[in-house]
């Protein structure tokens, strides 16, 4: 899920609660990586019964995160889903400003932190077993504050190009998780939590 250049999700605390759910988060990830999908396709990929995938998609639609794409349906009974705006952008700081937002932000951060921890653990294990299953890149880069935005735009553009390439191929590629954290080191003597 991106943090730049697209219309943000509604500033509603329920949005954070909706995406804090691991299954819904995975559904959003598949829609971001693959593009529009049917509930049955999502169910097969995520390993859920189709009725559960449909339920989660309806919940995500209720909060304005996904929408039906009737122009992509084969017939009136067919339902295809896509991300609203093509990419999900959540501005947690804006949501935390509204009533109930702070508590929702805490729930979302706990879930996101746990998911990130699991991702790092799996990535290191997978990279040891087989480089084709995953990799870990740790690097340091010197940037000015202005360059941080440019760096993020370039990284988002790179991910989007690879997603576009995969969508054009239409093959049986798997979805990989990519976590990018660009965080400055604290200055000498500065509290690391600031």
C-alpha positions in Angstrom: 0.0 0.0 0.0 1.4 3.3 -1.1 1.9 6.4 0.9 2.1 8.9 -2.1 0.5 10.2 -5.3 -3.0 8.7 -5.2 -6.3 9.8 -3.7 -6.2 8.8 0.0 -8.7 6.5 1.6 -11.5 8.2 3.6 -10.3 9.8 6.9 -12.6 7.4 8.8 -11.2 5.4 11.7 -13.2 2.4 10.6 -11.0 2.2 7.5 -8.0 1.4 9.7 -10.0 -1.3 11.5 -11.0 -2.7 8.2 -7.5 -3.0 6.9 -6.1 -4.2 10.2 -7.8 -7.5 9.5 -5.1 -9.8 8.0 -7.4 -11.4 5.4 -8.6 -8.0 4.2 -5.1 -6.7 4.1 -4.1 -9.7 1.9 -7.0 -9.2 -0.4 -6.0 -5.5 -0.8 -2.4 -6.7 -1.6 -3.6 -9.1 -4.3 -5.8 -6.4 -5.9 -2.8 -4.0 -5.8 -0.4 -6.5 -7.4 -2.7 -8.2 -9.9 -5.4 -5.6 -10.6 -9.1 -6.3 -10.8 -10.2 -9.8 -9.6 -13.3 -11.9 -9.0 -14.1 -13.1 -5.5 -13.5 -16.7 -6.6 -10.0 -15.8 -7.9 -9.2 -14.1 -4.6 -10.6 -17.0 -2.6 -8.4 -19.4 -4.5 -5.2 -17.3 -4.1 -5.8 -16.5 -0.4 -7.1 -19.9 0.5 -10.6 -18.9 1.6 -14.1 -20.2 0.8 -15.6 -17.9 -2.0 -18.4 -16.7 0.3 -15.8 -15.5 2.9 -13.8 -13.7 0.2 -17.1 -12.0 -1.0 -17.9 -11.0 2.6 -14.5 -9.4 3.1 -14.7 -7.6 -0.3 -18.1 -6.2 0.6 -16.7 -4.9 3.9 -13.8 -3.3 2.1 -16.3 -1.7 -0.4 -18.4 -0.5 2.6 -15.4 1.7 3.6 -14.7 2.9 0.1 -11.5 0.9 -0.4 -12.7 -1.4 -3.3 -15.4 -1.2 -5.8 -17.2 -3.4 -8.3 -15.9 -3.1 -11.9 -19.1 -4.0 -13.9 -17.4 -3.2 -17.2 -15.0 -6.1 -16.6 -17.7 -8.6 -15.8 -18.5 -11.4 -18.2 -22.3 -11.1 -17.5 -24.7 -9.6 -15.0 -24.0 -12.3 -12.4 -20.2 -11.9 -12.6 -18.6 -9.5 -10.2 -15.1 -8.2 -10.6 -13.5 -6.0 -7.8 -10.8 -3.4 -8.0 -9.1 -0.9 -5.7 -10.7 2.5 -5.6 -8.4 4.9 -7.5 -6.2 2.0 -8.6 -4.0 2.0 -5.4 -4.7 2.2 -1.7 -3.3 5.2 0.2 -3.9 5.5 3.9 -3.0 8.6 5.8 -3.0 7.4 9.4 -2.1 10.9 10.7 -5.2 12.3 9.2 -7.4 9.5 10.5 -6.0 10.0 14.0 -7.2 13.6 14.0 -10.9 12.6 13.9 -13.0 11.2 16.9 -12.1 7.5 17.4 -9.1 7.8 15.1 -6.4 7.6 17.8 -7.6 4.2 19.1 -8.1 2.9 15.5 -4.5 4.1 14.7 -3.2 2.1 17.7 -5.0 -1.0 16.6 -3.7 -0.6 13.1 -0.1 0.0 14.2 -0.1 -3.1 16.4 -1.3 -5.2 13.6 1.1 -3.6 11.1 4.0 -4.0 13.4 3.2 -7.7 14.0 2.8 -8.3 10.3 6.1 -6.5 9.6 7.9 -8.6 12.2 6.5 -11.8 10.6 7.5 -10.6 7.2 11.1 -9.9 8.3 11.4 -13.3 10.0 10.0 -15.1 6.9 12.2 -13.1 4.5 15.4 -14.0 6.3 14.4 -17.7 6.5 13.4 -17.8 2.8 16.5 -16.0 1.7 18.6 -18.6 3.5 16.7 -21.5 1.9 16.3 -20.3 -1.7 17.0 -16.8 -3.2 14.1 -17.3 -5.6 11.7 -17.3 -2.6 12.7 -14.0 -1.3 15.5 -11.6 -0.5 16.5 -9.0 2.1 18.0 -5.7 1.1 19.5 -3.5 3.8 21.2 -0.4 2.7 22.0 3.1 3.8 21.6 6.1 1.6 22.4 9.8 2.1 19.5 12.0 1.1 18.4 15.6 1.6 14.8 16.0 2.9 13.8 17.0 -0.7 15.4 13.9 -2.1 13.4 11.6 0.2 10.2 12.4 -1.7 12.0 11.9 -5.1 13.4 8.6 -3.9 9.9 7.4 -2.7 8.4 8.5 -6.1 11.0 6.5 -8.0 10.6 3.4 -5.9 6.8 3.6 -6.3 7.2 4.0 -10.0 9.5 1.0 -10.1 7.0 -1.2 -8.3 4.2 0.0 -10.5 6.2 -0.8 -13.7 6.8 -4.4 -12.4 3.1 -4.8 -11.5 2.1 -3.5 -15.0 4.5 -5.9 -16.6 3.0 -8.8 -14.6 -0.6 -7.8 -15.5 0.3 -7.7 -19.2 1.8 -11.2 -19.1 -1.2 -12.8 -17.4 0.8 -15.8 -16.3 0.8 -17.8 -13.1 3.3 -15.5 -11.3 3.0 -15.4 -7.5 2.5 -12.3 -5.4 5.5 -11.2 -3.3 5.5 -8.8 -0.4 7.8 -5.8 -0.6 8.3 -3.7 2.5 10.1 -0.5 2.1 11.0 1.6 5.1 13.0 4.7 4.6 13.8 6.1 8.0 16.6 8.5 8.9 19.1 7.5 11.6 18.8 9.5 14.8 21.4 12.2 15.3 24.0 11.5 18.0 22.4 12.0 21.4 18.9 12.2 19.9 16.2 9.9 21.3 15.6 7.1 18.7 11.9 7.3 19.3 11.7 11.0 18.1 
